Amino acid sequence: MAGITKELKSMGIESLEIGPDPIVDDGNLWLSSAEMHNLTLDTDVGAVIVGFDQFFCYKKLFKAASYLSNKDVYFIATNTDEQFPAERKGFVIPGTGSIVNAVKTAADRDPIVIGKPVPVMFDFIQRSYKVEPNRALMIGDRANTDIMFGRNCGLWTLLVLSGVTSLQEVREFCYSRDASQQKCIPHFYLNGVADFYKLIVKTQP
């Protein structure tokens, strides 16, 4: 979230403090505690932006849902990645999507997603730098965000198998009649980014 607050500040947009927001343990259920009943909402808040937050907790969920009970407050999500790649077998690292869905459920509202696979970022890049989609390549390790993003933007796509999505999953997408899973099929795949670099070197004169 530090990157988001930095970007907001550069645009002259104020934000509330980030970081841990621990519950004061007075021996009672927090929902009936003095701390909870003394909480107030900042009337200047115009948006709740949900990104990856390792300090996400019940109090933050409570505040986010409370702010979003006001329909004039925007609900923005940076991305919806369910998990991050885990180096240790048997461990699952929850991604931003896990936090987004918690807020979505509590607030009973759908977010405006500005990250992959929604083409908002590429629309900006295309306008700013005149990028031709059919001459651009999207490289990623997650089919339902990276590859779908590339497909949604009309880009060539390359899946590297060093991250989240496996080749077996891609094969299953090929036989699926689900339109969203069809968009998860890459044009190309390689074992890793290093292999792509080797291909580039080979093509150099």
GUDRENDO-54830 format. One record per residue (C-alpha): residue number from 1; residue in three letters; x, z, y. Coordinates in nm, 4 decimals, decimal comma, padded with zeros to 6 digits. Layout:
! residues N
SITE   nr  rest        xx        zz        yy
SITE  NUM   ALA         X         Z         Y
...
END
This chain:
! residues 205
SITE   nr  rest        xx        zz        yy
SITE    1   MET   00,0000   00,0000   00,0000
SITE    2   ALA   00,2991   00,0441   00,2329
SITE    3   GLY   00,3317  -00,3337   00,2648
SITE    4   ILE  -00,0316  -00,3660   00,3653
SITE    5   THR  -00,0108  -00,0979   00,6337
SITE    6   LYS   00,3041  -00,2639   00,7693
SITE    7   GLU   00,1258  -00,5981   00,7960
SITE    8   LEU  -00,1760  -00,4371   00,9622
SITE    9   LYS   00,0478  -00,2626   01,2135
SITE   10   SER   00,2224  -00,5909   01,2976
SITE   11   MET  -00,1212  -00,7309   01,3860
SITE   12   GLY  -00,2069  -00,4307   01,6022
SITE   13   ILE  -00,4558  -00,2908   01,3490
SITE   14   GLU  -00,4472   00,0853   01,2959
SITE   15   SER  -00,4947   00,2375   00,9523
SITE   16   LEU  -00,5298   00,5813   00,8010
SITE   17   GLU  -00,2313   00,7496   00,6366
SITE   18   ILE  -00,1292   00,6412   00,2880
SITE   19   GLY   00,0323   00,8397   00,0098
SITE   20   PRO  -00,0803   01,1453  -00,1893
SITE   21   ASP  -00,4116   01,3026  -00,0940
SITE   22   PRO  -00,4202   01,6048  -00,3253
SITE   23   ILE  -00,7225   01,8208  -00,3851
SITE   24   VAL  -00,6868   02,1811  -00,2747
SITE   25   ASP  -00,7426   02,3911  -00,5854
SITE   26   ASP  -00,9371   02,7021  -00,4920
SITE   27   GLY  -01,0552   02,7626  -00,8463
SITE   28   ASN  -01,3908   02,5924  -00,7924
SITE   29   LEU  -01,5239   02,2460  -00,8691
SITE   30   TRP  -01,3986   02,0274  -00,5848
SITE   31   LEU  -01,7446   01,8791  -00,5170
SITE   32   SER  -01,8670   02,2274  -00,4283
SITE   33   SER  -01,5473   02,3336  -00,2480
SITE   34   ALA  -01,5057   02,4130   00,1189
SITE   35   GLU  -01,2558   02,1254   00,1508
SITE   36   MET  -01,5102   01,8711   00,0328
SITE   37   HIS  -01,7861   02,0018   00,2581
SITE   38   ASN  -01,5533   02,0025   00,5602
SITE   39   LEU  -01,4470   01,6405   00,5118
SITE   40   THR  -01,5483   01,4008   00,7887
SITE   41   LEU  -01,5424   01,0218   00,8024
SITE   42   ASP  -01,3549   00,8370   01,0766
SITE   43   THR  -01,6169   00,6353   01,2632
SITE   44   ASP  -01,3519   00,3811   01,3709
SITE   45   VAL  -01,2907   00,2627   01,0125
SITE   46   GLY  -01,4072  -00,0979   00,9773
SITE   47   ALA  -01,2687  -00,1862   00,6359
SITE   48   VAL  -01,1574  -00,0352   00,3081
SITE   49   ILE  -00,8617  -00,2271   00,1646
SITE   50   VAL  -00,7821  -00,1562  -00,1988
SITE   51   GLY  -00,4368  -00,2392  -00,3289
SITE   52   PHE  -00,2050  -00,0840  -00,5840
SITE   53   ASP  -00,1843   00,2892  -00,5220
SITE   54   GLN   00,0024   00,5150  -00,7641
SITE   55   PHE  -00,1523   00,8121  -00,5842
SITE   56   PHE  -00,5106   00,6994  -00,6415
SITE   57   CYS  -00,7314   00,9989  -00,7185
SITE   58   TYR  -01,0880   01,1256  -00,7164
SITE   59   LYS  -01,0750   01,2280  -00,3504
SITE   60   LYS  -00,9652   00,8788  -00,2467
SITE   61   LEU  -01,2442   00,7306  -00,4567
SITE   62   PHE  -01,4899   00,9666  -00,2893
SITE   63   LYS  -01,3729   00,8629   00,0580
SITE   64   ALA  -01,3655   00,4899  -00,0202
SITE   65   ALA  -01,7178   00,4900  -00,1635
SITE   66   SER  -01,8433   00,6973   00,1292
SITE   67   TYR  -01,6997   00,4572   00,3863
SITE   68   LEU  -01,8426   00,1640   00,1945
SITE   69   SER  -02,1909   00,3133   00,1963
SITE   70   ASN  -02,1932   00,1663   00,5480
SITE   71   LYS  -02,2675  -00,2033   00,4911
SITE   72   ASP  -02,0826  -00,2918   00,8130
SITE   73   VAL  -01,7542  -00,1725   00,6602
SITE   74   TYR  -01,5679  -00,4519   00,4778
SITE   75   PHE  -01,4535  -00,4016   00,1179
SITE   76   ILE  -01,1315  -00,5971   00,0629
SITE   77   ALA  -00,9224  -00,6155  -00,2550
SITE   78   THR  -00,5651  -00,7442  -00,2622
SITE   79   ASN  -00,5950  -00,8611  -00,6249
SITE   80   THR  -00,7760  -00,7890  -00,9494
SITE   81   ASP  -00,4877  -00,7720  -01,2010
SITE   82   GLU  -00,6090  -00,5521  -01,4854
SITE   83   GLN  -00,2615  -00,4545  -01,6091
SITE   84   PHE   00,1062  -00,4913  -01,5274
SITE   85   PRO   00,3625  -00,5988  -01,7889
SITE   86   ALA   00,4892  -00,3002  -01,9880
SITE   87   GLU   00,8446  -00,2987  -02,1237
SITE   88   ARG   00,7694  -00,0187  -02,3708
SITE   89   LYS   00,5521  -00,1184  -02,6643
SITE   90   GLY   00,2288   00,0770  -02,6980
SITE   91   PHE   00,2072   00,1654  -02,3291
SITE   92   VAL  -00,0455   00,0194  -02,0838
SITE   93   ILE   00,0259   00,0072  -01,7118
SITE   94   PRO  -00,3058  -00,0150  -01,5233
SITE   95   GLY  -00,3003  -00,2710  -01,2434
SITE   96   THR  -00,4732  -00,2939  -00,9080
SITE   97   GLY  -00,7877  -00,4318  -01,0704
SITE   98   SER  -00,8410  -00,0962  -01,2403
SITE   99   ILE  -00,8519   00,0750  -00,9013
SITE  100   VAL  -01,0639  -00,1998  -00,7460
SITE  101   ASN  -01,3207  -00,1712  -01,0243
SITE  102   ALA  -01,3384   00,2060  -00,9843
SITE  103   VAL  -01,4204   00,1665  -00,6139
SITE  104   LYS  -01,6557  -00,1232  -00,6898
SITE  105   THR  -01,8500   00,0937  -00,9352
SITE  106   ALA  -01,8627   00,3986  -00,7088
SITE  107   ALA  -01,9617   00,1996  -00,3995
SITE  108   ASP  -02,1927  -00,0386  -00,5871
SITE  109   ARG  -02,0446  -00,3273  -00,3884
SITE  110   ASP  -01,8390  -00,6358  -00,4695
SITE  111   PRO  -01,5088  -00,6766  -00,2846
SITE  112   ILE  -01,3768  -00,9702  -00,0892
SITE  113   VAL  -01,0720  -01,0656  -00,2988
SITE  114   ILE  -00,7880  -01,2149  -00,0970
SITE  115   GLY  -00,5347  -01,2417  -00,3798
SITE  116   LYS  -00,5096  -01,4646  -00,6838
SITE  117   PRO  -00,7042  -01,6433  -00,8255
SITE  118   VAL  -00,8985  -01,6876  -00,5000
SITE  119   PRO  -00,7371  -01,9757  -00,3015
SITE  120   VAL  -00,7302  -01,7940   00,0350
SITE  121   MET  -00,3491  -01,7647   00,0405
SITE  122   PHE  -00,2908  -02,1290  -00,0433
SITE  123   ASP  -00,5457  -02,2412   00,2144
SITE  124   PHE  -00,3356  -02,0630   00,4775
SITE  125   ILE  -00,0079  -02,2060   00,3428
SITE  126   GLN  -00,1538  -02,5553   00,3300
SITE  127   ARG  -00,2759  -02,5383   00,6898
SITE  128   SER   00,0504  -02,3872   00,8147
SITE  129   TYR   00,3021  -02,6013   00,6270
SITE  130   LYS   00,1069  -02,9158   00,5305
SITE  131   VAL   00,1765  -02,8637   00,1594
SITE  132   GLU   00,0445  -03,1361  -00,0687
SITE  133   PRO  -00,1180  -02,9666  -00,3721
SITE  134   ASN  -00,0214  -03,2426  -00,6170
SITE  135   ARG   00,3442  -03,1928  -00,5246
SITE  136   ALA   00,3452  -02,8152  -00,5644
SITE  137   LEU   00,3963  -02,6019  -00,8757
SITE  138   MET   00,2489  -02,2564  -00,9332
SITE  139   ILE   00,4625  -02,0431  -01,1653
SITE  140   GLY   00,3281  -01,7222  -01,3135
SITE  141   ASP   00,3045  -01,4998  -01,6188
SITE  142   ARG  -00,0670  -01,4207  -01,6073
SITE  143   ALA  -00,3216  -01,6880  -01,6949
SITE  144   ASN  -00,6341  -01,5363  -01,5392
SITE  145   THR  -00,4709  -01,4925  -01,1984
SITE  146   ASP  -00,1589  -01,7083  -01,1568
SITE  147   ILE  -00,2643  -02,0125  -01,3573
SITE  148   MET  -00,6286  -01,9958  -01,2508
SITE  149   PHE  -00,5081  -01,9695  -00,8898
SITE  150   GLY  -00,3033  -02,2855  -00,9318
SITE  151   ARG  -00,5953  -02,4669  -01,0905
SITE  152   ASN  -00,8326  -02,3530  -00,8158
SITE  153   CYS  -00,5921  -02,4890  -00,5551
SITE  154   GLY  -00,5258  -02,8203  -00,7285
SITE  155   LEU  -00,1620  -02,7355  -00,8066
SITE  156   TRP   00,0497  -02,8077  -01,1098
SITE  157   THR   00,0870  -02,4908  -01,3159
SITE  158   LEU   00,3645  -02,3420  -01,5282
SITE  159   LEU   00,3100  -02,0337  -01,7424
SITE  160   VAL   00,6159  -01,8273  -01,8319
SITE  161   LEU   00,5705  -01,6281  -02,1519
SITE  162   SER   00,7898  -01,3384  -02,0412
SITE  163   GLY   00,5022  -01,1409  -01,8923
SITE  164   VAL   00,1352  -01,0771  -01,9625
SITE  165   THR  -00,0224  -01,3862  -02,1234
SITE  166   SER   00,0898  -01,4980  -02,4685
SITE  167   LEU   00,0955  -01,8498  -02,6114
SITE  168   GLN  -00,1653  -01,7425  -02,8672
SITE  169   GLU  -00,4034  -01,6529  -02,5864
SITE  170   VAL  -00,3497  -01,9935  -02,4274
SITE  171   ARG  -00,4319  -02,1599  -02,7592
SITE  172   GLU  -00,7565  -01,9609  -02,7715
SITE  173   PHE  -00,8400  -02,0767  -02,4175
SITE  174   CYS  -00,8023  -02,4357  -02,5347
SITE  175   TYR  -01,0867  -02,3910  -02,7815
SITE  176   SER  -01,3097  -02,1956  -02,5438
SITE  177   ARG  -01,6179  -02,3454  -02,3817
SITE  178   ASP  -01,6000  -02,0893  -02,1031
SITE  179   ALA  -01,5234  -02,2726  -01,7770
SITE  180   SER  -01,3225  -01,9795  -01,6395
SITE  181   GLN  -01,1021  -01,9702  -01,9509
SITE  182   GLN  -01,0485  -02,3452  -01,9271
SITE  183   LYS  -00,8961  -02,2794  -01,5851
SITE  184   CYS  -00,6463  -02,0452  -01,7525
SITE  185   ILE  -00,4805  -02,3306  -01,9430
SITE  186   PRO  -00,1472  -02,4229  -01,7798
SITE  187   HIS  -00,0120  -02,7747  -01,7482
SITE  188   PHE   00,3232  -02,6532  -01,8832
SITE  189   TYR   00,4732  -02,3415  -02,0364
SITE  190   LEU   00,8230  -02,2012  -02,0921
SITE  191   ASN   00,9619  -01,8806  -02,2375
SITE  192   GLY   01,0858  -01,7601  -01,8995
SITE  193   VAL   01,1898  -01,8494  -01,5457
SITE  194   ALA   01,5510  -01,8861  -01,6626
SITE  195   ASP   01,4453  -02,1836  -01,8762
SITE  196   PHE   01,2889  -02,3468  -01,5706
SITE  197   TYR   01,6130  -02,2996  -01,3807
SITE  198   LYS   01,8044  -02,4688  -01,6646
SITE  199   LEU   01,5699  -02,7674  -01,6430
SITE  200   ILE   01,6282  -02,7943  -01,2701
SITE  201   VAL   02,0062  -02,7876  -01,3195
SITE  202   LYS   01,9838  -03,0622  -01,5819
SITE  203   THR   01,7963  -03,2914  -01,3452
SITE  204   GLN   02,0524  -03,2552  -01,0663
SITE  205   PRO   02,2728  -03,5647  -01,0156
END
